Amino acid sequence: MSPVVEAERLVRRFGNLVAVDGVDLTVEQGEIFGFLGPNGAGKSTCVRMLTTLLTPTSGTARVAGFDVVAQAPAVRRSIGVALQDAAIDPLMTGNELLRLQATLHGLSRGEAKARGAELLERVGLAAAADRRVGTYSGGMRRRLDLALSLIHEPAVLFLDEPTTGLDPMSRISLWDEVRKLNRDQGTTVFLTTQYLEEADQLADRIAIIDRGRIVREGEPAKLKEAVGAPTLTLKIDPTHHEIARQQLCARFGAERPALRAGELAIGLVGGAQQMTEVVRLLDEIGASVEHMELLQPSLDDVFADATGRRLEGAEPEEAVAPS
């Protein structure tokens, strides 16, 4: 079976700015594919090309078997899209918006009514169906946006940072909806996110993009396993920071990018068994330790291994594509 989403050497430029720089991707039928990266890495630009909202500068892409340029209308009929900046009329009710969306996709009045009621029940908005959307919370609006993207039963669902700005409970609720949709309906989900936990929780496979290029791709567990040693993070008094860094790196493992300024991070090759030796060394050089923590490999370590910097706490200053 052919991949449901495939891109080859996909490029998008904005003048002299290269937003997406030769991306190759494949997404198989029925999987949840996580597209992970910091703000400005090119995630949303890729999604806009795959959903026909932007024309690639070069390269090719096919979604649900259709070329995103030559067969754009067929692509649009095959996909559902919930973008981060989707505009929803606050004066309309949830029911009205779903029926309008159904009409735009060619559903009959009876089909629109039945499908709208089914989706509102699925996303937990049946009780608020006749309320104006302007009264909805952020989490409710995101769930309505999800329902709107599913009205025509798409083969592929694109979710562009669907939980940005949501509180933890709303985020978990939306995760559950995505899992059920994939499990019960077999819908392929292309999920872009900058949240490590979100990608780890939901995705069968992930690709990590940075500065417009794919830097890692695979199953989350295997990517973390490939990093190897756990990361020892320490905060040491400034007087002894440099000598501690030199001796720890010389004896226990290579330095890694630290998550926070002033901290030291080491790939502790021997794992937890070497913690006693680490403490003994720090005591010998007279270092005062404010904080010490041993963390198993994470997706942030995968990103750091690929790029030399951390994904968590990444600044949005590298934004490469206008909205």
C-alpha positions in Angstrom: 0.0 0.0 0.0 1.3 3.4 -0.9 2.0 6.0 1.8 -1.0 8.3 2.5 1.3 11.3 2.7 4.6 11.5 0.9 6.9 14.4 0.1 10.2 14.5 -1.8 12.8 17.3 -1.6 10.0 19.7 -0.6 11.2 23.3 -0.6 9.5 26.6 0.2 11.2 30.0 0.0 10.0 33.4 0.9 12.3 35.7 -1.1 15.8 34.9 0.2 14.4 33.1 3.2 14.3 29.3 3.0 11.5 28.1 5.3 11.5 24.5 4.2 14.7 23.1 2.8 14.4 19.7 1.0 12.1 17.8 3.3 11.4 14.1 2.6 8.5 12.5 4.5 6.3 9.4 4.3 3.2 8.7 6.5 1.6 5.3 6.3 -2.2 4.7 6.4 -3.6 4.5 9.9 -0.7 5.9 11.9 -0.4 9.0 14.0 2.7 10.8 12.7 4.2 13.5 14.9 6.0 16.4 13.3 8.1 17.9 16.1 10.2 21.1 16.3 10.6 24.5 17.8 8.7 27.6 16.8 9.9 28.8 13.4 11.4 25.4 12.4 9.1 25.0 9.3 6.4 22.8 10.7 3.4 24.9 9.8 4.9 25.8 6.4 5.1 22.1 5.6 1.5 21.6 6.7 0.3 24.5 4.5 2.0 22.9 1.5 0.6 19.5 2.2 -2.9 20.9 2.6 -2.6 23.0 -0.6 -2.6 26.4 1.2 0.9 27.1 0.0 2.5 26.1 -3.3 5.9 24.5 -3.0 8.8 26.4 -4.5 10.2 23.0 -5.6 9.9 19.3 -4.9 6.7 17.2 -4.9 4.1 16.0 -2.4 1.1 13.7 -2.6 -1.6 13.3 -0.1 -4.2 10.5 -0.2 -2.7 9.6 -3.6 -3.2 13.1 -5.2 -0.5 15.7 -6.1 -0.9 18.8 -3.9 -0.3 21.1 -6.9 -1.8 19.4 -9.9 -4.7 17.8 -8.0 -5.3 20.3 -5.2 -9.1 20.0 -5.2 -9.0 16.3 -4.8 -6.5 16.7 -1.9 -8.9 19.1 -0.2 -11.8 16.7 -0.5 -9.6 13.9 1.1 -8.3 15.8 4.2 -9.5 17.4 7.3 -7.5 20.4 8.6 -7.4 22.0 12.1 -4.9 24.8 11.9 -3.5 26.6 14.9 -4.9 30.0 13.8 -8.3 28.8 12.5 -11.0 31.5 12.4 -14.4 30.4 13.8 -17.3 32.9 13.7 -18.1 33.7 17.4 -21.7 34.7 16.6 -22.6 31.3 15.2 -23.5 28.2 17.3 -21.6 24.9 17.2 -24.6 23.4 15.4 -24.7 26.1 12.8 -21.0 25.9 12.0 -21.1 22.1 11.6 -24.1 22.3 9.3 -22.4 25.1 7.2 -19.3 23.0 7.0 -21.3 19.9 5.9 -23.1 22.0 3.2 -19.7 23.2 1.9 -18.7 19.5 1.6 -21.8 18.6 -0.3 -23.7 16.7 2.4 -27.5 16.6 2.3 -29.5 18.4 5.0 -30.3 15.1 6.7 -26.7 13.9 6.5 -25.5 17.2 7.9 -27.8 17.1 10.9 -27.0 13.5 11.8 -23.3 13.9 11.2 -23.1 17.1 13.2 -25.0 15.6 16.2 -22.6 12.6 16.1 -19.5 14.7 16.1 -20.7 17.1 18.8 -21.4 14.1 21.0 -18.0 12.6 20.2 -16.0 15.7 21.2 -18.1 16.4 24.3 -20.0 19.5 23.0 -23.5 18.2 22.7 -24.7 20.2 25.7 -23.2 23.4 24.2 -24.4 22.8 20.6 -26.8 25.7 20.5 -24.6 28.2 22.3 -22.7 30.9 20.4 -19.0 29.9 19.9 -18.0 33.2 21.4 -19.0 31.8 24.8 -16.8 28.7 24.4 -13.6 28.2 26.3 -10.3 27.7 24.5 -10.5 23.9 24.9 -14.1 23.9 23.7 -13.2 25.9 20.6 -10.4 23.4 19.8 -12.7 20.5 20.1 -15.2 22.2 17.9 -12.5 22.8 15.3 -11.7 19.1 15.5 -15.3 18.2 14.8 -15.5 20.7 11.9 -12.4 19.0 10.3 -14.1 15.6 10.5 -17.5 16.4 9.1 -16.7 14.8 5.7 -14.9 11.7 7.2 -11.4 12.6 5.7 -8.8 10.0 4.9 -6.1 12.2 6.6 -6.5 14.6 9.5 -3.9 17.4 9.8 -3.6 18.9 13.3 -1.3 22.0 13.5 -0.3 22.5 17.1 -3.8 21.7 18.3 -3.1 22.1 22.0 -1.1 25.4 22.0 -2.5 27.6 24.8 -4.7 25.0 26.4 -4.7 24.2 30.1 -3.4 20.7 31.0 -6.9 19.1 31.4 -8.1 20.4 28.0 -4.9 19.2 26.4 -5.3 15.7 27.9 -9.0 15.7 26.7 -8.0 16.5 23.2 -5.3 13.8 23.2 -8.0 11.3 24.2 -10.1 12.4 21.2 -7.2 12.0 18.8 -6.5 8.5 20.1 -10.1 7.4 19.8 -10.4 8.8 16.4 -7.3 6.9 15.2 -8.2 3.7 17.0 -11.9 3.5 16.2 -12.1 5.1 12.8 -8.6 4.3 11.5 -8.0 7.9 10.6 -4.4 8.8 9.7 -3.3 11.8 11.8 -0.5 14.2 10.9 0.2 16.1 14.1 2.6 19.1 14.3 3.7 20.1 17.8 6.4 21.7 19.8 5.5 19.8 22.9 7.8 16.8 23.6 5.2 15.0 25.8 2.5 15.4 23.2 4.6 13.7 20.5 5.8 11.0 22.9 2.2 10.3 24.1 0.4 10.2 20.7 2.8 9.5 17.8 3.6 6.1 16.4 6.5 7.7 14.5 7.9 11.2 14.6 10.1 13.4 12.5 12.1 16.3 14.1 12.5 19.4 12.0 15.0 22.2 12.7 15.7 25.2 10.5 13.7 23.7 7.7 15.4 20.3 7.6 14.5 16.9 9.0 17.2 16.0 11.6 15.8 12.8 13.0 13.0 10.4 12.1 11.6 7.1 13.6 9.7 5.6 16.5 10.0 7.7 19.7 11.3 4.8 21.8 14.0 3.8 19.2 15.1 7.4 18.8 15.5 7.8 22.6 17.3 4.4 22.8 19.8 5.5 20.2 20.8 8.5 22.3 22.3 6.0 24.8 23.4 7.3 28.1 21.1 9.2 30.5 21.8 12.9 31.1 23.2 14.0 34.4 22.3 17.7 35.1 24.0 19.6 37.9 24.0 23.2 39.2 27.3 23.9 40.8 28.6 27.0 42.5 30.2 29.3 39.9 33.7 29.1 41.5 33.9 25.3 40.8 31.7 25.1 37.6 34.6 25.0 35.1 36.8 22.6 37.0 33.8 20.3 37.6 32.9 20.4 33.9 36.4 19.5 32.8 36.8 16.6 35.2 33.3 15.2 34.8 33.6 15.2 31.0 37.1 13.6 31.2 36.0 10.8 33.5 32.3 10.1 32.9 31.0 11.2 29.5 30.6 14.0 26.9 29.0 17.3 27.7 25.5 17.9 26.4 23.5 21.1 25.9 22.0 22.2 29.3 18.4 22.9 29.6 18.9 26.0 31.8 21.5 28.6 31.9 24.2 28.0 34.6 23.6 24.2 34.6 26.0 21.5 33.5 24.8 18.5 31.5 26.8 15.3 31.0 26.0 12.1 29.1 26.7 9.7 32.0 27.9 6.6 30.1 27.8 4.3 33.2 24.3 5.4 34.2 23.1 5.4 37.8 25.9 3.1 38.9 28.4 6.0 38.5 26.5 8.5 40.7 28.5 7.6 43.8 31.8 8.3 41.9 30.4 11.6 40.6 29.5 12.7 44.1 33.0 11.6 45.4 34.7 13.6 42.6 32.6 16.7 43.4 33.5 16.4 47.1 37.2 16.0 46.3 37.3 19.3 44.3 35.2 21.1 47.0 32.3 21.9 44.7 29.0 22.9 46.3 26.1 21.3 44.4 22.8 23.1 44.5 20.9 20.6 42.3 21.7 17.1 40.8 19.4 15.0 38.7 19.8 11.9 36.4 17.3 11.8 33.5 16.7 9.0 31.1 16.9 9.8 27.4 14.0 12.0 26.2 13.0 13.4 22.8 14.7 16.6 24.0 17.9 14.6 24.2 17.3 13.3 20.7 16.9 16.9 19.5 20.0 18.1 21.4 22.0 15.2 19.9 20.9 16.1 16.4 21.3 19.9 16.7 23.6 20.7 19.6 20.8 22.6 21.5 17.7 22.0 23.4 14.1 22.0 22.0 12.6 22.8 25.4 12.9 26.5 26.0 13.8 27.2 22.3 13.2 30.8 21.4 10.8 31.7 18.5 13.2 34.2 17.1 14.1 31.9 14.2 10.7 32.1 12.7 11.1 31.3 9.0 7.6 31.6 7.5 5.1 34.4 7.7 1.6 33.3 8.9 
